[in-house]
Amino acid sequence: MKKCGKAKQEENNEEIRILYTLSAMIAEEFYTFEKNIKIIEQLDFAFAKGKLSIELDAISPQVNTERHIRIKAGRHPLIDKTVCVPLDFEMKDGIRGILITGPNTGGKTVAIKTIGLFSIMTQCGLHIPCTEANICMNNQVLCDIGDGQEISENLSTFSAHIENILGILGKVNHESMVILDELGSGTDPTEGMGIGIAILEELKKKNCIFIVTTHFPEIKTYAEKTEGVVNARMAFDKQTLKPLYKLEVGKAGESCALYIASKLGMPEAMIKRAYEESYGKTDMQELGIVFSEENKKSNWFKGAPKIQKKQEHKEKANIEDLFNIGDCVTVYPEEKIAIVCKKANEKGEVLVQQQKDKKLINHKRLKLKIPASQLYPEDYDFSIIFDTVENRKKRHQMGKKHQADMQIDIDAF
């Protein structure tokens, strides 16, 4: 035994010596290994970019520092290229801001996301999915897109937008790109419009590139009157109510809310009321709305279902019958196997045995794995499993004759 112990110690010492030797050899070539890792990372990144370029059918864009952008037949990388409508976009020299308007679901948000994403991809050295592109360099791309409502932080939609935009205004400069979606939304329209124009004025003072979507007609008017800012719109087919997903720079679009509502069946009386409240007049000829017979009906409301109280109530299952003595069950969340010793009590607790320990477990934590009927023969004496040897002997003796001084210790359960 002593020789075996000595041999084992010598073996351990030899392993330690070999490991120390190998570690020392690697340490001597540390800088070589470090350089190799960096080269492998660069190669892996280059191959990943190449693979992505092939998958997206992308091209290498031209890059400029003159603050102009041109994209031809651009496709958002996350949209299937077989169904994506290509985007044509151009921001010429001298133009710093573009305001995109148009109906909901018309593709405004996808358009500005595509432009912003192409700028970031280009500066990361990635190819972009389009047929031709000339992208300007930006020191930062700052965005406010989506609904930032957060109950836990007491932020409404409007306050979340304003908080984000103020952060953008605090760090933007003439080499930045800013993308804002639904400018001035989420609050009183009049005040939202005013705040929107104030934000655009501040962005213009910063001399940055900014691309903004909005529905406010006053903001469209601001773009028409302001040098360096132009309108753009997403094309929309009024007959089919389908967006064409084509961006037309230089033209202001319409939200078409009343037109769309009429096409979707809103009654003529409601449309007229909405038009009167919106524009202060009743003549709607300029909208070009032709009301169908369904729109003209006054009894369009079809009624609503009534709340009916449920009369019958299902009887609750008897908890005592859920598990039988001898059932093999799984105890959650530990997922340990146990055997049922006693049926559920009035509290729904089942006595189970895990190895030598007995525990009361709530029935909701138990799941039947194998019923007792498949594990034991009929009339099986479960005391063989759950009772101690001493208790079984005492029960046997008491079964033969009365034992005055004999006691059987029963578990507290």
Disulfide bonds with the S-S distance in Angstrom:
none
